[in-house]
């Protein structure tokens, strides 16, 4: 089973993937390793932990991830027909801040530092406990 950081590494390899493309990448890697891809809810769990984020129908490496390419992932661009994608980091950061505004204050504070290092946004209100609107 791939770790959150490995899922993030796969997304980072392409810039961003749809959920279906990420599922396909997981399946390809599992097949090459002779293993199972793991539970279907792995992507959702990585999104919940901020290792991945979803934005405009795409899944990207999130602020809590340390993207790592799993063994064999370097071949994925040759296997999958997926274009490289770029996403507006500021808009992405704002979307994550909106999501943080609905989180528990402790989680929001913890993730806020990661968000600031990951996207050009100011997350200080999350650290200060202002949960109304980040």
Protein Blocks (a to p, Z undefined) as FASTA:
>chain_A
ZZfklmmmmmmmnopacfklmmmmmmmmmmmnopaebjfklmmmmmmnomacceehiacd
dfkbccdddehklmmmmmpccddddddfklmmmmmmmmmmmmcfklmmmmmmmmmmmpcc
dfklmmnopakbZZ
